[in-house]
């Protein structure tokens, strides 16, 4: 049974409105009193660790799960009571590959167009538009199973928006795709947004999160931070970041984590970022020399220990902790 908050008054400025959203599975609270709104044409990132409640939130917004409590509006529709009317105006690309491998690219587009009830004339026009948008010219008749991961993702996006939805939900759409294909995919996302389509996207890639106009961090079902990437860096970071470059990052990381565990240095977080180490400390100036001495005492060659601005990944780890 859905326990509703007072109904949200639809606001034309926002295509997604969420107030006090809660979802329980027995005694487990998957989403806990979450509230946020997304403007028309906005690219909104929805980030969190595995099991944080990201996909559950999306499934509720799509009308596929009933919330335990809360009030929702998508394009002014209530997903609980007006799911069918709403779903005709939204698109969804799941983290699981949902195309039919034994159909060609064009056949997949036709299939999804018919599922969404497009008439023949509209479907013919949209087929050509999607093939062109996704850069699939010359691959229309290629079996989907023979397409590379990047082409499959573009095709899946095309199928999700074949009916010209005003809101698109993308659940980890670039998982397992190479960096160049991910960059191209994000070009398509922004092309949609410029035309007024609202995009809510989940991702584990922090470089992709940086591309979102606003980002929400969810952890253990709770919304813990919400703002632009730049504002989150300014307001949500606990401590300052020292970036440590050494000739033996794995050895250095073990030494720093041991010092953290023993309480010898007050690290809030120590983690590898590529070949560098990021150590979050209360004051970068105060702890730069102690960190350097600790590593040198362990005969680790240190190239640099620098105070840097936090990355969104630093902020994410800080926020969800």
N, C-alpha and C positions, 0 to 999 in steps of 0.2 A: 504494500500500500504506500502510495506517495504522500508524504506529508509536505504540503506546499507552504512556502513563505508567501507573504502578500505578493500577488502577481506583479511582474515587472511591466511597467508601462512602456510599450514599444517606442523606441527612439529612432527616427530615420537616420541619425548620424552613425548609429552602430548597427552592424549586421549580426553581431554575436553579443548577447547579453546573458550573463550568468550571475546569479545571486544565491549565496548560501548552499551551493551544490554539495550534496552528501550522498555517497553510495556505500551501503553495507552489504557484505556477504556473510550472513550469520553474525558472528561477533566481530568479524574483521571489517575495519573501516578502510575501504580502498580510496575514497575521496572524502575529504573532511572540510566542510564549510568553505568551499572555494568560491570566490567572486571575482569576476573580471569582465571587461567589455572590449570588443574589437571593432575598429572603425571600418567603413567601406574602403576598399582598396589598400588596406594595411596588410603587411606581411608580418605575422605574429608568430614568434617562436615559443614552443611549449616544451620545456626541458626538464629532465629529471633522471635519476638513476633507474635501472631496471626495477620494475615493481612499484614505482613511485605513484602510479595512478594516471599516467599520460593517456594510454590507450583506452582505459575505462572512461575517462573524461570525454574523449572523442566519440566513443560508442554511445554515450548518453546524449551528446549533442546531436548525433545522427538519428536519434530515436530508436536505436537498436537495443538499448538497455533503459529500464525505468529507474530514475533516481529514487533514493529513499527519502530525500528531502531536498527542497530548493525550488527556485523559479528560473526558467530558461526562456530565451527568445532567440530564434534564428530567423533573420529576415522578417521579424515580427511574428513568426509562427511559434507555437508551443510544441516542441518535439514529443511531448507526452501525449497530447490530444490531437495534434495536427501533423503527425509524422508523414503521412502519404503526400500531402500537399507540399510540405517542406522539402521532402526528399527529391521531388521533381526539380528543385531549384538549387540543389547542392551537389557537389562532386566529392568522391572519396577514393583515395589511393592508399591501400593498406600496406603494411610492412611485409606482408606475404604476397608473393607473385601470383596475380589473379588472372593473367591472360591465358588463352588456350594455345598451347604449344603446337598443336597439330593444325592450327589455322594460320593463314598468312596474316601479315600486318593489316592489310585492307579488310580481310574477313573479320578480324577482331574488332576493328572500328565499326563495321556494319552491324555486327552482333550487338555491341553495346549501344549503338544508336537505336536499334530496334527495341532493345530492352527499355530504353528511355522514351520510347514512343514517338520518335521522330518520323515525320512523313518522308516520302521518297525524295521529294525535291530538296528538303532541308538536309536530309542525310547525305545526298550527293554533294551538296555544297560543303557540308562540314567535313566529309571525307577528304576533299581536296585541301581544305584549310588546315586540317590536322596533319596530313602528310607533309605539307609545306612547313608548318610550324615546327614539327619534330625533326625536320631535315631528312625525312624518309624517302625522298624522291629516288626512284630506282630500286627501292627495297619493298615496294608495295606488295609484291607477290612472293616475297621471301617468307618461308615458314618461320614463325616466331621462335621456334626452337633453335633456328640457325642464326638468330640475331645475337649480337654481343650484349653484355649486360647493360651498357649505356644506351643502346638503341631500344632495348626492351623497356627500360625505365621511361624513355621518351614516349614510347608507344603506350605504356600503361597510363601516363599522364594524359595523353591524347584521348584515350578511351574514357578516362574519368571526367573529362570536360567536353565530351562530344555534344552534350545537350546545352552548352553555354551556361553553366551554373554561375550564380553570383557569389557563392561561397565554396571554397575548396578545402577539404581536410586532407593533409598529406602526412601519413604516419610512417616516419623513418623512410622516406622515399628513395634515398640514395645509399642505403646500407649495402656495402659490398661492391660499390661502383668506384672505378678509378677516379683520381682527382680531376682529370680533364673532363670526363663525362659529368662529374658532379658540378663543375663550374658551368658547363653548358646547360645543365638542367636548371640551375639557378637563374640563368639568363631567361629561360622560359617562364619561371615563376614571376620574375619581375616584369616581363612583358605582359603577363596576365594582370598583375596588380596595376600597371599603368592604365589598363583599360577599365579599371574599377572593380575587378574581382578581389574579394577578400580571401586571404590565404592563411590558414592556421597549419603550422608545420611542426612536427616533432623531429628531432635529430640528436645524434650523439656526437656530431662533429662540431667543435666549437668555432671553427672557421666559418661554418655555415650559420651558426647562431649569430655571429658578428654581422651577418648580412640582413638580419631581421630588423625591422623598425622598432619593435618592442619585444621583450623577452619575459616570459614568466617561468620562474623556477618552482617546481613542485617536488616535495620530498615527504615520503611517508603519508601521502594523501593530502598534505597541507601546502597551500601556496605560501612560499617563504620569501619571495622577492618578485617584483614586477616593475619594469621600467625599460628605457632604451639601454642598449649595451654600454654606451658611454656613461650614462648616469649610474648604472649598476656598479661600474668600476669605481666611481667616485664615492658611492654611499654604502655599498654592501661588503666591502673588503675589510675583514678584521686583521689588522696588522699590515706590515709592508713586506715586499718581496725582494729577496736577494737572489740574483741569478748567478749560479756558480758554474764555471767552466773548468774542467779538469781533464787530465790525460786518462783518468781511470774513473769514469762516472759511476759505474756499478759499485766499485770498492768505496768510493766517496759516499754514495747513498747509504750503504750499510753502516758506515761510521757515523753519519749524521743521524740516522734513525736510532742507532744505539744510544747516542747522546740525548736524543729526544726521549727515549724510553726510560733512561736513567735520570732524567730531569737536569742534566748538566747544561743544556741550552733550551730556552723556552720556545721551541718550534711549535707553531700551530699546525703546520703541515710541511712535509718534505716529500717531493715527488720528482721523477724524471720528466723532462719536457724535451723530447728528441735526445740530443747528446748533452743538454744542459740539465742542471738541477735547480728547481725553485724551492727555496726555503722561506716560509712565512714566519716573520719574527715581529715582536712588538715595535722595535725601532731599528731600522736598517743601519743607521750610522753607528749605533751603540754596539751592534752584534756582528758587524762586518769583520773586525779584527779577531774576535774570539772564534768565529767560524774558520777564518783563514788559518789561525794557529792550530786549531784542532786537526785540520786536514794535513797541514805540514808536519805535525807531530807524528802522524801516521804514515809519513813518507809518501804522501800523495802530491804529485806535481799539480799545482793550481795555476791556471792561466789568468783567471780573473774572478773577483767577487764584486758584483755591481748591484746597486739599488736600481730597480726598474719599475715602471708602471705595471700594475697587475694585468694579466690577460683575462679574458672572459672566463677561461677555464679555471684560473686561480679564484675568481670571484664565485664561480659555480661551486667549487669544492668548499669554499668558505661558507657559502650560504646554506648548502644542504647539510653541512655538519652541524 
